[in-house]
Amino acid sequence: MEINLSSLEAKVEQVVSFCERLRQENLALRERVARLEQEKEDLAGRMTVARERLETMMEKLPAE
């Protein structure tokens, strides 16, 4: 019975350790997603500004 309890205790510790690693990985992935979403938003804004500048420049070109 003592051996079974020790074995069970070891397995529970492994599961707890595994869950903690998964929790840390999940947090890191959520942070990465947040950074990438912000980068995407920044790039979309820069593209909008560039498009508006090009449209303004095109309007100033003489008509053919």
Buried (B, 14 or more C-beta within 10 A) or exposed (E): EEEEEEEEEEEEEEEEEEEEEEEEEEEEEEEEEEEEEEEEEEEEEEEEEEEEEEEEEEEEEEEE
